[in-house]
Amino acid sequence: ATTHAADNLPPAPIPPAEHVDPPPTSKDFVVEFEVQLSPGKKGVISIVFRHDWAPLGVGRVRELVEDKFFNQVRFFRVLKGFMAQFGISGDPAKQRKWSKSIRDDPVVESNRRGFVTFAMAGK
């Protein structure tokens, strides 16, 4: 975890939901990640990857999940009240296998609280 001055502040209040997301479609990809929150305490993060927002990104996530790329992966950068970053495999062979970038999807949605985003390749 990254430590900075903001870590000493109380957590930011969660703003009211801006909208209610529709249920997943047959093209969307839903993944549940089991996470260790602290020693002896686990939780589940459920993510709906919306195909119509990022078809290339969703396709890549599906491939990575099916290849068990995220198994035993840690959040390697956490900025309290802002974001948590993951995506480097703990298995060097899998990291090499999937290191090739994909084309960026056109931007359809904004980065908002509760959303998952891919880092853009800048292309």
C-alpha positions as CSV (number, residue, x, y, z in Angstrom):
1,A,0.0,0.0,0.0
2,T,1.2,3.5,-0.8
3,T,1.4,5.8,2.3
4,H,0.8,9.5,2.1
5,A,-0.7,12.3,4.1
6,A,-4.3,11.5,3.1
7,D,-4.0,8.1,4.9
8,N,-4.4,10.0,8.2
9,L,-7.7,11.6,7.2
10,P,-11.1,10.1,7.9
11,P,-12.6,8.2,4.9
12,A,-14.3,10.3,2.4
13,P,-18.1,10.0,2.5
14,I,-19.6,7.8,-0.1
15,P,-21.7,10.0,-2.4
16,P,-25.2,8.8,-3.3
17,A,-25.5,6.6,-6.4
18,E,-25.6,8.6,-9.6
19,H,-27.8,6.0,-11.2
20,V,-28.8,2.4,-10.9
21,D,-27.0,0.1,-13.3
22,P,-29.0,-2.3,-15.4
23,P,-28.6,-6.0,-14.8
24,P,-25.8,-7.7,-16.7
25,T,-26.6,-8.8,-20.3
26,S,-25.5,-12.1,-21.8
27,K,-22.5,-10.4,-23.4
28,D,-21.3,-9.0,-20.0
29,F,-18.8,-10.8,-17.9
30,V,-19.3,-11.1,-14.2
31,V,-16.4,-12.1,-11.9
32,E,-16.2,-12.6,-8.2
33,F,-12.8,-12.1,-6.7
34,E,-12.2,-13.5,-3.2
35,V,-9.9,-11.0,-1.3
36,Q,-8.1,-11.1,2.0
37,L,-9.0,-7.9,3.8
38,S,-6.8,-8.5,6.8
39,P,-5.3,-11.6,8.4
40,G,-8.2,-14.0,9.0
41,K,-10.8,-11.8,7.3
42,K,-11.9,-12.4,3.7
43,G,-14.4,-10.7,1.5
44,V,-15.7,-10.9,-2.1
45,I,-15.6,-8.2,-4.8
46,S,-18.1,-8.8,-7.5
47,I,-17.4,-6.9,-10.8
48,V,-19.7,-6.7,-13.9
49,F,-17.6,-6.0,-16.9
50,R,-19.9,-4.3,-19.4
51,H,-19.3,-5.5,-23.0
52,D,-21.0,-2.5,-24.6
53,W,-18.7,-0.1,-22.7
54,A,-15.4,-1.9,-23.6
55,P,-15.6,-5.0,-25.8
56,L,-11.8,-5.4,-26.2
57,G,-11.2,-4.9,-22.5
58,V,-13.9,-7.3,-21.4
59,G,-12.6,-9.9,-23.9
60,R,-9.1,-9.6,-22.3
61,V,-10.4,-9.8,-18.8
62,R,-12.3,-13.0,-19.7
63,E,-9.2,-14.5,-21.2
64,L,-7.1,-13.6,-18.1
65,V,-9.7,-15.0,-15.6
66,E,-10.0,-18.2,-17.6
67,D,-6.2,-18.5,-17.6
68,K,-6.2,-17.9,-13.8
69,F,-4.0,-14.9,-14.3
70,F,-5.4,-13.1,-11.2
71,N,-5.1,-16.1,-8.8
72,Q,-2.9,-15.1,-5.8
73,V,-2.6,-11.5,-7.1
74,R,-2.3,-8.6,-4.7
75,F,-3.5,-5.1,-4.9
76,F,-0.1,-3.4,-5.4
77,R,-1.1,0.2,-5.2
78,V,-3.8,1.5,-2.9
79,L,-4.7,5.2,-2.6
80,K,-7.2,5.5,0.2
81,G,-10.4,7.1,-0.8
82,F,-9.4,6.9,-4.5
83,M,-8.5,3.6,-6.0
84,A,-6.9,0.2,-5.7
85,Q,-4.7,-1.1,-8.6
86,F,-4.0,-4.7,-9.5
87,G,-3.2,-6.6,-12.6
88,I,0.4,-7.9,-12.3
89,S,0.3,-11.7,-12.1
90,G,2.2,-13.4,-9.3
91,D,3.3,-16.0,-11.9
92,P,6.1,-14.6,-14.0
93,A,5.3,-17.0,-16.9
94,K,1.7,-15.8,-17.0
95,Q,2.8,-12.2,-16.8
96,R,5.0,-12.7,-19.9
97,K,2.3,-14.6,-21.7
98,W,-0.2,-11.7,-21.3
99,S,2.2,-8.7,-21.5
100,K,1.2,-7.7,-25.1
101,S,-1.1,-4.6,-25.0
102,I,-4.5,-4.6,-26.6
103,R,-6.0,-1.7,-28.6
104,D,-7.8,0.8,-26.5
105,D,-11.6,0.7,-26.6
106,P,-13.3,4.0,-27.4
107,V,-14.2,5.9,-24.2
108,V,-17.9,5.3,-23.5
109,E,-18.1,5.9,-19.7
110,S,-16.3,8.1,-17.2
111,N,-14.2,6.9,-14.3
112,R,-16.5,7.0,-11.3
113,R,-16.6,5.6,-7.8
114,G,-17.1,1.8,-8.1
115,F,-16.0,1.5,-11.7
116,V,-13.1,-0.6,-12.9
117,T,-10.9,0.9,-15.6
118,F,-8.0,-0.3,-17.8
119,A,-4.9,1.9,-18.0
120,M,-4.8,3.2,-21.5
121,A,-1.8,2.5,-23.7
122,G,-1.9,6.0,-25.0
123,K,-2.6,5.0,-28.6
